[in-house]
Amino acid sequence: MHGYKNKNNARLLKALKATTVALFGFAALLMPAISHALTIKDVRVGQNNPVSRVVIELDKEASPKLFTLTNPPRLVMDFPTLQNKQRMSAVDIPPGSIVRSVRSSPFNSRTHRVVVDLSSSMTYSTFTIPQSGGKGFRFVVDMKPTGGSAATSRQSATASPVTTRLSSPPPAKPTTSKGEYVVFVDAGHGGIDPGAIGKQKTREKDVVLSISRRTAAALNRKPGIKAYLTRDKDVFLKLQERVDIAKKKGADLFISLHADAHNDRRVRGGTVYVLSENASDREAERLARLANRGVAALDALEDTAADNDVRDILIDLAQRDTMNSSALLARELITTLDRSIYMRSKDIKFAGFRVLKAPDIPSVLVEMGYISNLNEEKKLRTSAHQEQIANRIAEGIENFIKAQR
């Protein structure tokens, strides 16, 4: 009998050990999921007539499944299991928004559902903004009211353009009484800011002004296009002034021309840039830093509010239409320029150039070569090479406009 009890105790102990191991194993499986659960950090609703925007800020990247419901109209976003630390009922809804309320709750063990209640049917588009500047990953939905049923038209882009997926561009919007497409050509630097200086004392401000004039002339020879210059002489303009001049004239496109320098005189070639919070590489970051800084004497002339506004403007620029259009324009310019000049990169590059910050005007910056490279400096000084670059830029802009029409 005593032996029987010992055997029973041994079996019980063995079973308890197995159960304990299984429980610990199960807990270990659960711990990563719990510790890595998504967290909603903030929810915001904005209004820029006629578009209503919902921004969901998370602690890391996530791509919810979206769909709409009718009677009443709603937009549904299904996220992976997450923790919601925000009181949705407290979300501020701006006047004129089609958003009536935002609510959320767990849907099942694997899904957390966020529902946006709407006052009308709409079309929507989405884009994402990566973590930066102390802010988390942001999933953004733009909604535009429609008169019909709650149909959807989903297009995606990202505010970090390195991974931009281009959607179809919006139709061209002529802004003058003659129906002309208004293009602004910006000659970088000028006046007391000479820009880069080559070994033969060639000044960037002179080269880019000459090519800008030729580019505007080439564009004005094309039907349906009206080109202007931000500066037509050797004067200094603040970066914000350049943008303001273009906006006052109702610009549809903005292109800034440069010819920079590098410590390594072997570096050469053209590059096309669009705006982004994050630079695509160290060279893009360096060029943007130089372009934004200017010489010490100019820093005092810059608007003191400009630096504080940059982050908000960069985020605004992430609007789908402007973002896509800037990237599409850059792609056309790379294609046409590649037939005439050596392109250092055939990929679109990205950096925080402040001169590209207009949120509603597709904008690109073209580095037409390195003036610090002796061969490129010589070419950039010649009328033939300048004319060739100008014609290719004009051709790329024309191709972009035709693609939109």
C-alpha positions, -999 to +999 in steps of 0.1 A: +000+000+000+028+023+009+045+016-024+013+023-043+010+058-026+046+065-036+039+057-072+007+078-072+026+107-057+053+104-083+027+104-111+010+135-096+044+153-092+052+145-128+018+158-140+022+190-120+057+195-135+043+190-170+014+214-164+038+240-149+061+238-179+031+242-203+018+272-184+052+289-184+055+281-221+021+296-228+030+327-207+062+331-226+043+330-259+019+357-246+045+380-232+059+393-265+024+399-278+015+418-246+047+438-245+045+447-282+008+455-284+000+486-305-009+516-285-030+546-298-012+576-285-035+603-300-065+608-323-070+641-341-096+654-366-088+683-389-107+702-416-094+718-448-125+723-469-138+701-484-115+675-469-119+661-434-087+644-420-085+618-392-050+612-378-044+582-356-010+583-339+004+550-328+036+539-310+047+519-340+037+512-376+004+495-385-018+491-416-054+487-407-080+472-430-105+498-441-141+496-453-173+516-453-208+510-440-240+528-450-273+537-432-257+556-414-224+562-433-193+550-414-157+544-420-143+513-403-106+507-395-096+473-382-063+474-364-044+444-350-049+440-312-040+473-295-043+493-264-063+524-267-052+551-242-074+578-257-109+587-248-125+588-282-155+608-271-132+636-262-118+640-297-124+676-309-144+677-342-138+710-361-168+729-377-177+718-412-162+683-408-182+653-421-169+634-391-196+632-364-177+611-338-149+586-334-153+555-313-134+522-308-136+489-290-121+454-293-138+434-320-123+400-313-091+386-298-071+397-328-088+429-339-094+464-325-120+483-344-121+521-348-153+535-363-156+570-377-193+581-378-200+604-408-227+629-417-225+619-454-210+595-479-175+602-490-144+590-509-112+585-489-075+582-494-048+572-469-011+579-463+013+573-434+038+594-416+068+576-400+079+583-364+099+616-362+104+646-339+091+628-308+058+619-326+047+584-332+037+566-364+007+583-379-020+567-400-039+594-419-073+592-437-085+621-459-122+621-466-141+641-492-179+643-493-198+629-523-233+633-534-239+596-541-237+564-521-207+558-498-184+546-525-147+544-517-117+553-537-086+542-519-052+555-529-021+553-507+010+574-503+035+579-476+051+610-461+084+594-462+087+595-500+115+569-502+087+543-502+060+563-520+035+543-540+024+568-567-013+570-574-029+585-604-023+623-605-051+647-601-064+665-632-046+697-641-061+729-628-055+759-650-053+790-628-053+819-653-081+832-675-064+819-705-063+784-691-025+784-689-006+761-666+016+783-644+051+772-637+076+791-615+113+786-621+134+795-591+171+804-596+187+795-563+209+820-543+215+855-556+226+889-544+248+887-514+245+849-515+267+836-543+260+799-536+288+775-545+319+788-563+339+766-587+377+764-592+374+788-621+355+813-599+322+804-615+294+814-591+264+792-587+240+822-585+250+833-620+248+799-636+214+790-622+200+824-632+211+820-668+196+784-670+164+796-652+159+823-678+165+798-706+141+773-690+113+799-686+118+809-722+116+773-734+084+767-713+068+799-727+073+785-762+051+756-753+013+759-757-008+762-726+022+769-703+031+802-687+064+804-669+077+830-644+109+835-626+112+841-588+141+864-596+152+877-630+183+896-618+211+893-592+191+899-560+188+881-527+154+866-518+146+848-486+134+813-490+099+821-478+097+851-503+103+827-532+074+805-521+052+835-515+059+850-550+048+817-566+017+814-545+006+849-552+008+842-590-013+810-586+016+787-594+007+751-605+043+739-603+075+752-586+110+741-597+142+754-580+175+751-599+209+747-582+245+736-590+262+727-557+297+719-545+314+690-528+347+687-509+356+658-532+360+674-567+355+640-583+318+640-573+296+649-603+262+645-618+226+658-615+200+649-589+163+657-585+149+662-550+114+665-534+106+675-499+106+651-469+110+652-432+137+625-436+166+628-460+171+598-483+208+598-477+236+618-461+244+638-493+208+649-496+208+659-459+240+679-464+227+697-494+195+706-477+213+719-447+235+741-468+206+754-489+185+761-458+213+777-438+228+801-464+258+823-453+259+837-418+249+872-428+216+858-442+205+839-412+193+871-395+172+879-425+152+847-423+117+848-407+121+837-371+089+817-374+101+797-403+120+771-383+090+766-360+067+762-390+088+737-409+076+705-392+039+714-396+044+724-432+063+692-439+034+672-425+009+693-445+029+686-477+021+649-471-013+656-487-017+629-513-022+650-544+008+673-538+031+645-527+023+623-556+025+652-581+059+662-568+073+627-572+057+623-606+073+655-618+106+645-604+104+612-623+097+630-656+127+654-650+150+625-643+140+608-675+145+638-697+176+651-681+193+617-683+193+621-721+216+652-719+236+652-686+252+626-664+227+619-636+244+611-603+213+593-592+184+581-613+163+577-582+143+605-566+160+619-536+144+635-505+154+661-479+140+690-460+146+718-485+126+748-471+122+763-505+099+734-515+076+738-485+044+751-502+018+726-491-004+729-522+021+734-551+040+703-565+077+713-560+111+699-569+147+710-566+171+701-594+209+699-588+222+703-624+257+692-615+285+699-591+302+732-598+332+719-577+339+693-604+362+710-630+346+693-660+311+701-649+320+737-641+333+741-676+302+727-691+279+748-669+296+779-681+288+772-718+256+785-735+252+752-754+251+731-722+228+756-704+204+755-733+204+718-734+196+715-697+169+742-700+152+723-729+153+690-711+137+705-680+110+722-701+104+689-718+100+670-685+076+696-672+056+695-704+054+657-703+042+659-667+015+683-676+003+663-706+001+632-683-023+650-660-045+663-688 
